[in-house]
């Protein structure tokens, strides 16, 4: 994977991130996801095998390690 950001050309640093996605009306949170993150603009890059693992986990019926409650606000 390229170690330069496609957006701002900043340096990409390997780290663990938290991935979030809405799926079938639920907010899915996956912690400790390996990624490259731009030090300059914060853009996040995932390797293709990581994306496949994320998709497989989201589509599975696996039990989550824990459940969180999240407040929801509406901007008026």
PDB file of N, CA, C and O in Angstrom:
ATOM      1  N   UNK A   1       0.847  -1.178   0.000  1.00  0.00           N
ATOM      2  CA  UNK A   1       0.000   0.000   0.000  1.00  0.00           C
ATOM      3  C   UNK A   1       0.890   1.239   0.000  1.00  0.00           C
ATOM      4  O   UNK A   1       1.921   1.268   0.673  1.00  0.00           O
ATOM      5  N   UNK A   2       0.496   2.250  -0.747  1.00  0.00           N
ATOM      6  CA  UNK A   2       1.233   3.508  -0.832  1.00  0.00           C
ATOM      7  C   UNK A   2       1.307   4.161   0.558  1.00  0.00           C
ATOM      8  O   UNK A   2       0.313   4.168   1.284  1.00  0.00           O
ATOM      9  N   UNK A   3       2.450   4.697   0.927  1.00  0.00           N
ATOM     10  CA  UNK A   3       2.599   5.323   2.234  1.00  0.00           C
ATOM     11  C   UNK A   3       2.537   6.845   2.136  1.00  0.00           C
ATOM     12  O   UNK A   3       3.115   7.550   2.963  1.00  0.00           O
ATOM     13  N   UNK A   4       1.829   7.353   1.112  1.00  0.00           N
ATOM     14  CA  UNK A   4       1.591   8.780   0.960  1.00  0.00           C
ATOM     15  C   UNK A   4       0.105   8.975   0.714  1.00  0.00           C
ATOM     16  O   UNK A   4      -0.493   8.254  -0.084  1.00  0.00           O
ATOM     17  N   UNK A   5      -0.491   9.936   1.387  1.00  0.00           N
ATOM     18  CA  UNK A   5      -1.926  10.201   1.269  1.00  0.00           C
ATOM     19  C   UNK A   5      -2.288  10.642  -0.144  1.00  0.00           C
ATOM     20  O   UNK A   5      -1.634  11.508  -0.726  1.00  0.00           O
ATOM     21  N   UNK A   6      -3.337  10.034  -0.685  1.00  0.00           N
ATOM     22  CA  UNK A   6      -3.808  10.409  -2.027  1.00  0.00           C
ATOM     23  C   UNK A   6      -4.413  11.807  -2.047  1.00  0.00           C
ATOM     24  O   UNK A   6      -4.435  12.452  -3.095  1.00  0.00           O
ATOM     25  N   UNK A   7      -4.901  12.283  -0.915  1.00  0.00           N
ATOM     26  CA  UNK A   7      -5.557  13.586  -0.868  1.00  0.00           C
ATOM     27  C   UNK A   7      -4.595  14.746  -0.679  1.00  0.00           C
ATOM     28  O   UNK A   7      -4.647  15.730  -1.417  1.00  0.00           O
ATOM     29  N   UNK A   8      -3.703  14.630   0.323  1.00  0.00           N
ATOM     30  CA  UNK A   8      -2.849  15.777   0.649  1.00  0.00           C
ATOM     31  C   UNK A   8      -1.359  15.466   0.540  1.00  0.00           C
ATOM     32  O   UNK A   8      -0.519  16.344   0.737  1.00  0.00           O
ATOM     33  N   UNK A   9      -1.038  14.215   0.226  1.00  0.00           N
ATOM     34  CA  UNK A   9       0.350  13.748   0.089  1.00  0.00           C
ATOM     35  C   UNK A   9       1.104  13.723   1.413  1.00  0.00           C
ATOM     36  O   UNK A   9       2.334  13.704   1.438  1.00  0.00           O
ATOM     37  N   UNK A  10       0.346  13.723   2.523  1.00  0.00           N
ATOM     38  CA  UNK A  10       0.964  13.596   3.846  1.00  0.00           C
ATOM     39  C   UNK A  10       1.450  12.174   4.086  1.00  0.00           C
ATOM     40  O   UNK A  10       1.169  11.266   3.304  1.00  0.00           O
ATOM     41  N   UNK A  11       2.179  11.997   5.172  1.00  0.00           N
ATOM     42  CA  UNK A  11       2.737  10.693   5.533  1.00  0.00           C
ATOM     43  C   UNK A  11       1.655   9.821   6.174  1.00  0.00           C
ATOM     44  O   UNK A  11       0.906  10.285   7.034  1.00  0.00           O
ATOM     45  N   UNK A  12       1.578   8.550   5.748  1.00  0.00           N
ATOM     46  CA  UNK A  12       0.644   7.594   6.324  1.00  0.00           C
ATOM     47  C   UNK A  12       1.352   6.794   7.403  1.00  0.00           C
ATOM     48  O   UNK A  12       2.470   6.315   7.211  1.00  0.00           O
ATOM     49  N   UNK A  13       0.682   6.658   8.541  1.00  0.00           N
ATOM     50  CA  UNK A  13       1.237   5.934   9.673  1.00  0.00           C
ATOM     51  C   UNK A  13       0.348   4.743  10.018  1.00  0.00           C
ATOM     52  O   UNK A  13      -0.867   4.902  10.134  1.00  0.00           O
ATOM     53  N   UNK A  14       0.928   3.550  10.185  1.00  0.00           N
ATOM     54  CA  UNK A  14       0.130   2.392  10.590  1.00  0.00           C
ATOM     55  C   UNK A  14      -0.363   2.563  12.024  1.00  0.00           C
ATOM     56  O   UNK A  14       0.386   2.974  12.910  1.00  0.00           O
ATOM     57  N   UNK A  15      -1.627   2.242  12.230  1.00  0.00           N
ATOM     58  CA  UNK A  15      -2.230   2.354  13.553  1.00  0.00           C
ATOM     59  C   UNK A  15      -3.456   1.457  13.631  1.00  0.00           C
ATOM     60  O   UNK A  15      -3.851   0.853  12.633  1.00  0.00           O
ATOM     61  N   UNK A  16      -4.054   1.368  14.801  1.00  0.00           N
ATOM     62  CA  UNK A  16      -5.320   0.668  14.965  1.00  0.00           C
ATOM     63  C   UNK A  16      -6.414   1.708  15.099  1.00  0.00           C
ATOM     64  O   UNK A  16      -6.275   2.672  15.852  1.00  0.00           O
ATOM     65  N   UNK A  17      -7.510   1.513  14.365  1.00  0.00           N
ATOM     66  CA  UNK A  17      -8.601   2.477  14.347  1.00  0.00           C
ATOM     67  C   UNK A  17      -9.896   1.819  14.810  1.00  0.00           C
ATOM     68  O   UNK A  17      -9.953   0.609  15.030  1.00  0.00           O
ATOM     69  N   UNK A  18     -10.926   2.635  14.952  1.00  0.00           N
ATOM     70  CA  UNK A  18     -12.280   2.149  15.194  1.00  0.00           C
ATOM     71  C   UNK A  18     -13.077   2.428  13.936  1.00  0.00           C
ATOM     72  O   UNK A  18     -13.173   3.571  13.489  1.00  0.00           O
ATOM     73  N   UNK A  19     -13.651   1.370  13.365  1.00  0.00           N
ATOM     74  CA  UNK A  19     -14.424   1.456  12.125  1.00  0.00           C
ATOM     75  C   UNK A  19     -15.908   1.483  12.491  1.00  0.00           C
ATOM     76  O   UNK A  19     -16.363   0.661  13.286  1.00  0.00           O
ATOM     77  N   UNK A  20     -16.663   2.418  11.918  1.00  0.00           N
ATOM     78  CA  UNK A  20     -18.103   2.478  12.150  1.00  0.00           C
ATOM     79  C   UNK A  20     -18.836   2.481  10.813  1.00  0.00           C
ATOM     80  O   UNK A  20     -18.363   3.042   9.825  1.00  0.00           O
ATOM     81  N   UNK A  21     -20.002   1.842  10.808  1.00  0.00           N
ATOM     82  CA  UNK A  21     -20.821   1.795   9.592  1.00  0.00           C
ATOM     83  C   UNK A  21     -22.259   1.483   9.972  1.00  0.00           C
ATOM     84  O   UNK A  21     -22.515   0.655  10.846  1.00  0.00           O
ATOM     85  N   UNK A  22     -23.195   2.153   9.309  1.00  0.00           N
ATOM     86  CA  UNK A  22     -24.600   1.805   9.458  1.00  0.00           C
ATOM     87  C   UNK A  22     -24.889   0.610   8.574  1.00  0.00           C
ATOM     88  O   UNK A  22     -24.524   0.599   7.398  1.00  0.00           O
ATOM     89  N   UNK A  23     -25.546  -0.405   9.138  1.00  0.00           N
ATOM     90  CA  UNK A  23     -25.919  -1.607   8.385  1.00  0.00           C
ATOM     91  C   UNK A  23     -27.282  -2.085   8.875  1.00  0.00           C
ATOM     92  O   UNK A  23     -27.455  -2.406  10.050  1.00  0.00           O
ATOM     93  N   UNK A  24     -28.239  -2.128   7.964  1.00  0.00           N
ATOM     94  CA  UNK A  24     -29.600  -2.566   8.256  1.00  0.00           C
ATOM     95  C   UNK A  24     -30.179  -1.856   9.477  1.00  0.00           C
ATOM     96  O   UNK A  24     -30.768  -2.486  10.355  1.00  0.00           O
ATOM     97  N   UNK A  25     -30.003  -0.540   9.519  1.00  0.00           N
ATOM     98  CA  UNK A  25     -30.572   0.272  10.581  1.00  0.00           C
ATOM     99  C   UNK A  25     -29.833   0.226  11.903  1.00  0.00           C
ATOM    100  O   UNK A  25     -30.311   0.788  12.888  1.00  0.00           O
ATOM    101  N   UNK A  26     -28.681  -0.427  11.953  1.00  0.00           N
ATOM    102  CA  UNK A  26     -27.879  -0.510  13.174  1.00  0.00           C
ATOM    103  C   UNK A  26     -26.515   0.100  12.942  1.00  0.00           C
ATOM    104  O   UNK A  26     -25.937  -0.031  11.864  1.00  0.00           O
ATOM    105  N   UNK A  27     -26.009   0.764  13.956  1.00  0.00           N
ATOM    106  CA  UNK A  27     -24.649   1.277  13.885  1.00  0.00           C
ATOM    107  C   UNK A  27     -23.705   0.178  14.341  1.00  0.00           C
ATOM    108  O   UNK A  27     -23.781  -0.286  15.479  1.00  0.00           O
ATOM    109  N   UNK A  28     -22.817  -0.235  13.448  1.00  0.00           N
ATOM    110  CA  UNK A  28     -21.836  -1.275  13.745  1.00  0.00           C
ATOM    111  C   UNK A  28     -20.512  -0.592  14.096  1.00  0.00           C
ATOM    112  O   UNK A  28     -20.063   0.308  13.387  1.00  0.00           O
ATOM    113  N   UNK A  29     -19.899  -1.024  15.185  1.00  0.00           N
ATOM    114  CA  UNK A  29     -18.607  -0.487  15.616  1.00  0.00           C
ATOM    115  C   UNK A  29     -17.630  -1.651  15.699  1.00  0.00           C
ATOM    116  O   UNK A  29     -17.891  -2.642  16.381  1.00  0.00           O
ATOM    117  N   UNK A  30     -16.513  -1.528  15.007  1.00  0.00           N
ATOM    118  CA  UNK A  30     -15.464  -2.548  15.043  1.00  0.00           C
ATOM    119  C   UNK A  30     -14.188  -1.869  15.534  1.00  0.00           C
ATOM    120  O   UNK A  30     -13.692  -0.926  14.916  1.00  0.00           O
ATOM    121  N   UNK A  31     -13.673  -2.358  16.642  1.00  0.00           N
ATOM    122  CA  UNK A  31     -12.485  -1.761  17.242  1.00  0.00           C
ATOM    123  C   UNK A  31     -11.223  -2.511  16.824  1.00  0.00           C
ATOM    124  O   UNK A  31     -11.272  -3.652  16.366  1.00  0.00           O
ATOM    125  N   UNK A  32     -10.101  -1.836  16.995  1.00  0.00           N
ATOM    126  CA  UNK A  32      -8.763  -2.412  16.751  1.00  0.00           C
ATOM    127  C   UNK A  32      -8.580  -2.866  15.309  1.00  0.00           C
ATOM    128  O   UNK A  32      -8.086  -3.964  15.052  1.00  0.00           O
ATOM    129  N   UNK A  33      -8.985  -2.007  14.364  1.00  0.00           N
ATOM    130  CA  UNK A  33      -8.867  -2.306  12.939  1.00  0.00           C
ATOM    131  C   UNK A  33      -7.552  -1.713  12.420  1.00  0.00           C
ATOM    132  O   UNK A  33      -7.344  -0.505  12.525  1.00  0.00           O
ATOM    133  N   UNK A  34      -6.667  -2.540  11.864  1.00  0.00           N
ATOM    134  CA  UNK A  34      -5.417  -2.027  11.308  1.00  0.00           C
ATOM    135  C   UNK A  34      -5.694  -1.111  10.108  1.00  0.00           C
ATOM    136  O   UNK A  34      -6.507  -1.428   9.239  1.00  0.00           O
ATOM    137  N   UNK A  35      -5.008   0.013  10.086  1.00  0.00           N
ATOM    138  CA  UNK A  35      -5.199   0.980   8.998  1.00  0.00           C
ATOM    139  C   UNK A  35      -3.952   1.848   8.873  1.00  0.00           C
ATOM    140  O   UNK A  35      -3.087   1.861   9.748  1.00  0.00           O
ATOM    141  N   UNK A  36      -3.889   2.563   7.770  1.00  0.00           N
ATOM    142  CA  UNK A  36      -2.902   3.622   7.594  1.00  0.00           C
ATOM    143  C   UNK A  36      -3.662   4.938   7.699  1.00  0.00           C
ATOM    144  O   UNK A  36      -4.667   5.126   7.015  1.00  0.00           O
ATOM    145  N   UNK A  37      -3.192   5.851   8.548  1.00  0.00           N
ATOM    146  CA  UNK A  37      -3.868   7.122   8.762  1.00  0.00           C
ATOM    147  C   UNK A  37      -2.919   8.258   8.414  1.00  0.00           C
ATOM    148  O   UNK A  37      -1.761   8.266   8.833  1.00  0.00           O
ATOM    149  N   UNK A  38      -3.421   9.215   7.645  1.00  0.00           N
ATOM    150  CA  UNK A  38      -2.601  10.360   7.255  1.00  0.00           C
ATOM    151  C   UNK A  38      -2.361  11.260   8.457  1.00  0.00           C
ATOM    152  O   UNK A  38      -3.297  11.661   9.148  1.00  0.00           O
ATOM    153  N   UNK A  39      -1.090  11.570   8.697  1.00  0.00           N
ATOM    154  CA  UNK A  39      -0.711  12.436   9.812  1.00  0.00           C
ATOM    155  C   UNK A  39      -1.171  13.875   9.589  1.00  0.00           C
ATOM    156  O   UNK A  39      -1.318  14.635  10.546  1.00  0.00           O
ATOM    157  N   UNK A  40      -1.396  14.251   8.336  1.00  0.00           N
ATOM    158  CA  UNK A  40      -1.721  15.631   8.004  1.00  0.00           C
ATOM    159  C   UNK A  40      -3.232  15.884   7.983  1.00  0.00           C
ATOM    160  O   UNK A  40      -3.699  16.835   8.609  1.00  0.00           O
ATOM    161  N   UNK A  41      -4.011  15.046   7.268  1.00  0.00           N
ATOM    162  CA  UNK A  41      -5.447  15.323   7.096  1.00  0.00           C
ATOM    163  C   UNK A  41      -6.359  14.307   7.778  1.00  0.00           C
ATOM    164  O   UNK A  41      -7.567  14.529   7.867  1.00  0.00           O
ATOM    165  N   UNK A  42      -5.799  13.193   8.262  1.00  0.00           N
ATOM    166  CA  UNK A  42      -6.594  12.217   8.970  1.00  0.00           C
ATOM    167  C   UNK A  42      -7.302  11.181   8.107  1.00  0.00           C
ATOM    168  O   UNK A  42      -8.040  10.347   8.632  1.00  0.00           O
ATOM    169  N   UNK A  43      -7.093  11.216   6.797  1.00  0.00           N
ATOM    170  CA  UNK A  43      -7.709  10.217   5.896  1.00  0.00           C
ATOM    171  C   UNK A  43      -7.253   8.822   6.325  1.00  0.00           C
ATOM    172  O   UNK A  43      -6.098   8.616   6.700  1.00  0.00           O
ATOM    173  N   UNK A  44      -8.200   7.854   6.259  1.00  0.00           N
ATOM    174  CA  UNK A  44      -7.924   6.497   6.717  1.00  0.00           C
ATOM    175  C   UNK A  44      -7.934   5.550   5.522  1.00  0.00           C
ATOM    176  O   UNK A  44      -8.821   5.620   4.671  1.00  0.00           O
ATOM    177  N   UNK A  45      -6.944   4.665   5.464  1.00  0.00           N
ATOM    178  CA  UNK A  45      -6.817   3.684   4.382  1.00  0.00           C
ATOM    179  C   UNK A  45      -6.778   2.278   4.974  1.00  0.00           C
ATOM    180  O   UNK A  45      -6.040   2.008   5.922  1.00  0.00           O
ATOM    181  N   UNK A  46      -7.589   1.385   4.397  1.00  0.00           N
ATOM    182  CA  UNK A  46      -7.613  -0.012   4.833  1.00  0.00           C
ATOM    183  C   UNK A  46      -7.099  -0.895   3.704  1.00  0.00           C
ATOM    184  O   UNK A  46      -7.426  -0.668   2.539  1.00  0.00           O
ATOM    185  N   UNK A  47      -6.300  -1.893   4.040  1.00  0.00           N
ATOM    186  CA  UNK A  47      -5.819  -2.859   3.050  1.00  0.00           C
ATOM    187  C   UNK A  47      -7.011  -3.714   2.586  1.00  0.00           C
ATOM    188  O   UNK A  47      -7.956  -3.921   3.348  1.00  0.00           O
ATOM    189  N   UNK A  48      -6.969  -4.207   1.345  1.00  0.00           N
ATOM    190  CA  UNK A  48      -8.075  -5.006   0.813  1.00  0.00           C
ATOM    191  C   UNK A  48      -8.463  -6.198   1.699  1.00  0.00           C
ATOM    192  O   UNK A  48      -9.650  -6.487   1.848  1.00  0.00           O
ATOM    193  N   UNK A  49      -7.488  -6.889   2.286  1.00  0.00           N
ATOM    194  CA  UNK A  49      -7.826  -8.034   3.140  1.00  0.00           C
ATOM    195  C   UNK A  49      -8.542  -7.599   4.414  1.00  0.00           C
ATOM    196  O   UNK A  49      -9.372  -8.340   4.940  1.00  0.00           O
ATOM    197  N   UNK A  50      -8.231  -6.417   4.908  1.00  0.00           N
ATOM    198  CA  UNK A  50      -8.912  -5.885   6.092  1.00  0.00           C
ATOM    199  C   UNK A  50     -10.352  -5.539   5.744  1.00  0.00           C
ATOM    200  O   UNK A  50     -11.262  -5.809   6.528  1.00  0.00           O
ATOM    201  N   UNK A  51     -10.565  -4.942   4.574  1.00  0.00           N
ATOM    202  CA  UNK A  51     -11.932  -4.620   4.128  1.00  0.00           C
ATOM    203  C   UNK A  51     -12.761  -5.894   4.020  1.00  0.00           C
ATOM    204  O   UNK A  51     -13.926  -5.910   4.417  1.00  0.00           O
ATOM    205  N   UNK A  52     -12.178  -6.951   3.490  1.00  0.00           N
ATOM    206  CA  UNK A  52     -12.881  -8.233   3.383  1.00  0.00           C
ATOM    207  C   UNK A  52     -13.241  -8.779   4.762  1.00  0.00           C
ATOM    208  O   UNK A  52     -14.344  -9.289   4.961  1.00  0.00           O
ATOM    209  N   UNK A  53     -12.320  -8.674   5.705  1.00  0.00           N
ATOM    210  CA  UNK A  53     -12.591  -9.154   7.069  1.00  0.00           C
ATOM    211  C   UNK A  53     -13.685  -8.317   7.735  1.00  0.00           C
ATOM    212  O   UNK A  53     -14.535  -8.860   8.440  1.00  0.00           O
ATOM    213  N   UNK A  54     -13.670  -7.002   7.517  1.00  0.00           N
ATOM    214  CA  UNK A  54     -14.711  -6.122   8.054  1.00  0.00           C
ATOM    215  C   UNK A  54     -16.071  -6.525   7.486  1.00  0.00           C
ATOM    216  O   UNK A  54     -17.033  -6.698   8.234  1.00  0.00           O
ATOM    217  N   UNK A  55     -16.150  -6.675   6.164  1.00  0.00           N
ATOM    218  CA  UNK A  55     -17.408  -7.057   5.526  1.00  0.00           C
ATOM    219  C   UNK A  55     -17.912  -8.399   6.038  1.00  0.00           C
ATOM    220  O   UNK A  55     -19.099  -8.539   6.334  1.00  0.00           O
ATOM    221  N   UNK A  56     -17.039  -9.379   6.145  1.00  0.00           N
ATOM    222  CA  UNK A  56     -17.431 -10.697   6.640  1.00  0.00           C
ATOM    223  C   UNK A  56     -17.985 -10.609   8.054  1.00  0.00           C
ATOM    224  O   UNK A  56     -18.979 -11.261   8.374  1.00  0.00           O
ATOM    225  N   UNK A  57     -17.353  -9.810   8.899  1.00  0.00           N
ATOM    226  CA  UNK A  57     -17.811  -9.660  10.273  1.00  0.00           C
ATOM    227  C   UNK A  57     -19.175  -8.980  10.326  1.00  0.00           C
ATOM    228  O   UNK A  57     -20.056  -9.411  11.069  1.00  0.00           O
ATOM    229  N   UNK A  58     -19.352  -7.917   9.539  1.00  0.00           N
ATOM    230  CA  UNK A  58     -20.628  -7.196   9.521  1.00  0.00           C
ATOM    231  C   UNK A  58     -21.753  -8.095   9.026  1.00  0.00           C
ATOM    232  O   UNK A  58     -22.856  -8.058   9.571  1.00  0.00           O
ATOM    233  N   UNK A  59     -21.490  -8.899   8.006  1.00  0.00           N
ATOM    234  CA  UNK A  59     -22.520  -9.750   7.417  1.00  0.00           C
ATOM    235  C   UNK A  59     -22.766 -11.025   8.222  1.00  0.00           C
ATOM    236  O   UNK A  59     -23.743 -11.731   7.971  1.00  0.00           O
ATOM    237  N   UNK A  60     -21.908 -11.323   9.171  1.00  0.00           N
ATOM    238  CA  UNK A  60     -22.057 -12.551   9.955  1.00  0.00           C
ATOM    239  C   UNK A  60     -23.079 -12.341  11.074  1.00  0.00           C
ATOM    240  O   UNK A  60     -23.533 -11.226  11.331  1.00  0.00           O
ATOM    241  N   UNK A  61     -23.415 -13.426  11.712  1.00  0.00           N
ATOM    242  CA  UNK A  61     -24.296 -13.371  12.880  1.00  0.00           C
ATOM    243  C   UNK A  61     -23.487 -13.482  14.167  1.00  0.00           C
ATOM    244  O   UNK A  61     -24.003 -13.928  15.192  1.00  0.00           O
ATOM    245  N   UNK A  62     -22.234 -13.082  14.116  1.00  0.00           N
ATOM    246  CA  UNK A  62     -21.356 -13.192  15.279  1.00  0.00           C
ATOM    247  C   UNK A  62     -21.875 -12.319  16.423  1.00  0.00           C
ATOM    248  O   UNK A  62     -22.422 -11.238  16.204  1.00  0.00           O
ATOM    249  N   UNK A  63     -21.691 -12.810  17.631  1.00  0.00           N
ATOM    250  CA  UNK A  63     -22.052 -12.048  18.823  1.00  0.00           C
ATOM    251  C   UNK A  63     -21.024 -10.938  19.034  1.00  0.00           C
ATOM    252  O   UNK A  63     -19.822 -11.188  18.941  1.00  0.00           O
ATOM    253  N   UNK A  64     -21.477  -9.719  19.317  1.00  0.00           N
ATOM    254  CA  UNK A  64     -20.510  -8.649  19.609  1.00  0.00           C
ATOM    255  C   UNK A  64     -19.833  -8.894  20.951  1.00  0.00           C
ATOM    256  O   UNK A  64     -20.377  -9.584  21.813  1.00  0.00           O
ATOM    257  N   UNK A  65     -18.643  -8.326  21.121  1.00  0.00           N
ATOM    258  CA  UNK A  65     -17.934  -8.469  22.391  1.00  0.00           C
ATOM    259  C   UNK A  65     -18.609  -7.657  23.486  1.00  0.00           C
ATOM    260  O   UNK A  65     -18.505  -7.986  24.668  1.00  0.00           O
ATOM    261  N   UNK A  66     -19.301  -6.597  23.087  1.00  0.00           N
ATOM    262  CA  UNK A  66     -20.107  -5.806  24.021  1.00  0.00           C
ATOM    263  C   UNK A  66     -21.067  -4.943  23.204  1.00  0.00           C
ATOM    264  O   UNK A  66     -20.912  -4.805  21.991  1.00  0.00           O
ATOM    265  N   UNK A  67     -22.046  -4.371  23.872  1.00  0.00           N
ATOM    266  CA  UNK A  67     -23.015  -3.478  23.234  1.00  0.00           C
ATOM    267  C   UNK A  67     -22.932  -2.125  23.934  1.00  0.00           C
ATOM    268  O   UNK A  67     -22.808  -2.056  25.157  1.00  0.00           O
ATOM    269  N   UNK A  68     -23.000  -1.053  23.151  1.00  0.00           N
ATOM    270  CA  UNK A  68     -22.943   0.290  23.728  1.00  0.00           C
ATOM    271  C   UNK A  68     -24.260   1.009  23.447  1.00  0.00           C
ATOM    272  O   UNK A  68     -24.971   0.692  22.494  1.00  0.00           O
ATOM    273  N   UNK A  69     -24.562   1.973  24.292  1.00  0.00           N
ATOM    274  CA  UNK A  69     -25.726   2.844  24.090  1.00  0.00           C
ATOM    275  C   UNK A  69     -25.203   4.188  23.611  1.00  0.00           C
ATOM    276  O   UNK A  69     -24.272   4.739  24.199  1.00  0.00           O
ATOM    277  N   UNK A  70     -25.798   4.720  22.545  1.00  0.00           N
ATOM    278  CA  UNK A  70     -25.302   5.961  21.959  1.00  0.00           C
ATOM    279  C   UNK A  70     -26.410   7.008  21.912  1.00  0.00           C
ATOM    280  O   UNK A  70     -27.477   6.741  21.359  1.00  0.00           O
ATOM    281  N   UNK A  71     -26.183   8.195  22.478  1.00  0.00           N
ATOM    282  CA  UNK A  71     -27.193   9.235  22.367  1.00  0.00           C
ATOM    283  C   UNK A  71     -27.270   9.736  20.921  1.00  0.00           C
ATOM    284  O   UNK A  71     -26.265   9.787  20.213  1.00  0.00           O
ATOM    285  N   UNK A  72     -28.464  10.097  20.506  1.00  0.00           N
ATOM    286  CA  UNK A  72     -28.691  10.618  19.154  1.00  0.00           C
ATOM    287  C   UNK A  72     -29.318  12.000  19.285  1.00  0.00           C
ATOM    288  O   UNK A  72     -30.285  12.183  20.025  1.00  0.00           O
ATOM    289  N   UNK A  73     -28.772  12.958  18.572  1.00  0.00           N
ATOM    290  CA  UNK A  73     -29.280  14.327  18.583  1.00  0.00           C
ATOM    291  C   UNK A  73     -29.746  14.700  17.197  1.00  0.00           C
ATOM    292  O   UNK A  73     -29.332  14.097  16.206  1.00  0.00           O
ATOM    293  N   UNK A  74     -30.604  15.691  17.128  1.00  0.00           N
ATOM    294  CA  UNK A  74     -31.064  16.203  15.846  1.00  0.00           C
ATOM    295  C   UNK A  74     -30.720  17.683  15.800  1.00  0.00           C
ATOM    296  O   UNK A  74     -31.042  18.422  16.731  1.00  0.00           O
ATOM    297  N   UNK A  75     -30.080  18.118  14.743  1.00  0.00           N
ATOM    298  CA  UNK A  75     -29.714  19.522  14.585  1.00  0.00           C
ATOM    299  C   UNK A  75     -30.909  20.261  14.032  1.00  0.00           C
ATOM    300  O   UNK A  75     -31.378  19.953  12.937  1.00  0.00           O
ATOM    301  N   UNK A  76     -31.402  21.222  14.767  1.00  0.00           N
ATOM    302  CA  UNK A  76     -32.600  21.987  14.340  1.00  0.00           C
ATOM    303  C   UNK A  76     -32.231  23.390  13.968  1.00  0.00           C
ATOM    304  O   UNK A  76     -33.099  24.176  13.588  1.00  0.00           O
TER     305      UNK A  76
END
